[in-house]
């Protein structure tokens, strides 16, 4: 059985992890800062809905919402554009649509990583049609490859141009469980 230490040294399931890009401590500190920023942005009586893009955002979203000091509700959306590859295919598949009403609510979309931006470019117009009061994006990682409209209001880290795994990010469903973010 592999330990986190063995993963950090470079091997898990026959795949190489090149380096740890963001440590567990780096992530925890930045998530707390993002939660503080989100708390300060919304009024206590806002009808805040945090909408997570699964599967990648689930760990980040869980840590984030537990630190936001505002009443909020949660829902999820499942979209996929990677499959088993390491580059976005550009084809977006919507697998689960949120059940919560967005009308008149302050909505924060939580994303694990903005890479090509295709997922958000397809989702944001769909969500705007549902008439939220506001629609903002919080992402843990942003590669800044393509301009987005709107761009993420909250960004954890500007990501290097590498394929990253861990803390919810995967390669073919592997590596999500790692408490740090590594380059594959």
C-alpha positions in Angstrom: 0.0 0.0 0.0 1.4 3.4 -1.0 1.7 6.2 1.6 1.4 9.9 1.0 5.2 10.0 1.6 5.8 7.5 -1.3 3.6 9.6 -3.5 5.5 12.7 -2.7 8.7 10.8 -3.6 7.3 10.2 -7.1 5.4 6.9 -7.5 1.8 5.8 -7.2 0.2 3.0 -9.2 3.0 3.0 -11.7 2.5 6.7 -12.5 5.1 9.4 -11.8 4.4 12.5 -9.8 7.0 15.0 -10.8 6.8 17.5 -7.9 4.5 18.9 -5.3 3.3 22.2 -6.6 1.1 23.3 -3.6 1.5 21.8 -0.2 -1.3 20.8 2.1 -0.4 23.9 4.3 -0.3 26.2 1.3 -3.8 25.1 0.2 -5.3 25.4 3.7 -4.0 28.9 4.1 -5.3 30.0 0.7 -8.7 28.4 1.2 -9.1 30.3 4.5 -8.2 33.5 2.7 -10.7 32.9 -0.1 -13.4 32.1 2.5 -12.7 35.4 4.2 -13.0 37.3 0.9 -16.3 35.6 0.0 -17.6 36.3 3.5 -16.8 40.0 3.2 -18.3 40.2 -0.3 -21.8 39.2 0.6 -24.3 40.6 3.0 -25.5 38.4 5.9 -29.0 38.4 4.4 -27.9 37.4 0.8 -29.5 34.2 -0.4 -26.1 32.6 -1.1 -25.9 29.5 -3.2 -22.6 27.8 -3.6 -22.7 25.6 -6.8 -19.8 23.1 -7.0 -18.6 21.6 -10.3 -18.1 17.9 -9.6 -16.1 15.9 -9.3 -12.9 18.0 -9.1 -14.2 20.8 -6.8 -15.7 18.6 -4.0 -12.7 18.7 -1.6 -12.0 22.4 -2.2 -15.7 23.3 -1.9 -16.0 21.3 1.3 -13.1 23.1 2.9 -14.2 26.5 1.5 -17.8 26.5 2.7 -16.9 25.4 6.2 -14.9 28.6 6.5 -17.4 31.0 4.9 -19.1 33.0 7.7 -22.5 33.5 5.9 -25.6 31.4 5.7 -25.5 29.5 2.4 -26.9 26.5 0.6 -25.1 24.0 -1.6 -25.8 22.3 -4.8 -23.8 20.7 -7.6 -23.3 20.4 -11.3 -21.5 17.7 -13.1 -19.7 18.5 -16.3 -16.9 16.7 -18.1 -14.5 17.8 -20.8 -11.4 15.6 -20.1 -12.4 11.9 -20.1 -9.2 10.0 -19.6 -6.9 12.4 -21.3 -4.6 15.1 -19.9 -5.9 17.9 -22.2 -9.5 19.2 -22.4 -11.3 17.8 -25.4 -13.4 20.9 -25.7 -16.6 18.8 -25.7 -18.6 19.5 -22.6 -20.9 16.8 -21.3 -23.5 17.9 -18.7 -24.2 14.9 -16.4 -26.1 16.6 -13.6 -28.0 19.8 -13.5 -28.5 21.6 -10.1 -31.9 21.2 -8.5 -31.8 24.5 -6.6 -33.4 27.6 -8.0 -31.0 30.3 -9.0 -33.6 33.1 -9.5 -32.8 36.1 -7.3 -29.9 34.4 -5.5 -26.3 35.3 -5.2 -24.5 32.3 -6.8 -20.9 31.3 -6.4 -19.7 28.7 -8.9 -16.8 26.7 -7.3 -14.4 25.2 -9.8 -11.2 23.2 -9.1 -9.2 24.5 -12.1 -9.8 26.8 -15.0 -7.8 25.5 -17.8 -9.2 26.1 -21.3 -12.2 27.8 -19.9 -14.6 25.8 -22.1 -16.6 24.4 -19.2 -17.3 27.9 -17.7 -17.9 29.5 -21.1 -20.7 26.9 -21.8 -22.1 26.9 -18.2 -22.3 30.6 -17.4 -24.8 31.6 -20.1 -27.0 28.6 -19.1 -26.9 29.7 -15.5 -27.5 33.4 -16.3 -30.8 32.4 -18.1 -32.0 31.2 -14.6 -31.9 34.8 -13.4 -29.5 34.8 -10.4 -29.1 38.1 -8.6 -25.3 37.7 -9.1 -23.1 35.0 -10.5 -19.4 34.8 -9.5 -16.7 32.2 -9.9 -14.3 30.9 -7.3 -11.6 28.6 -8.6 -8.7 27.0 -6.7 -6.4 27.1 -9.7 -6.4 29.3 -12.9 -4.1 28.6 -15.8 -4.9 31.9 -17.5 -4.9 30.3 -20.9 -7.9 32.0 -22.4 -9.8 35.2 -21.4 -13.1 34.5 -19.7 -16.3 36.6 -19.4 -16.6 36.9 -16.5 -13.3 35.9 -15.2 -13.1 34.3 -11.8 -13.7 36.8 -9.0 -11.7 34.6 -6.6 -8.6 32.6 -7.5 -6.6 30.5 -5.1 -3.4 30.1 -7.2 -2.3 30.9 -10.7 -1.4 27.4 -11.9 1.7 26.5 -13.9 1.3 25.0 -17.4 1.5 21.4 -16.1 -1.1 18.7 -15.6 -2.0 18.9 -11.9 -3.5 16.2 -9.7 -4.5 16.0 -6.0 -6.9 17.8 -3.7 -9.8 16.7 -5.9 -8.0 17.0 -9.3 -7.6 13.7 -11.1 -6.1 11.9 -14.0 -8.6 9.2 -15.2 -10.2 9.3 -11.7 -6.8 8.7 -9.9 -5.0 11.0 -7.4 -8.1 13.0 -6.2 -7.4 11.8 -2.6 -4.0 13.5 -2.3 -3.9 16.3 0.3 -1.6 18.4 -1.9 -1.4 19.3 -5.6 1.3 17.7 -7.7 2.4 17.8 -11.2 1.9 14.5 -13.1 
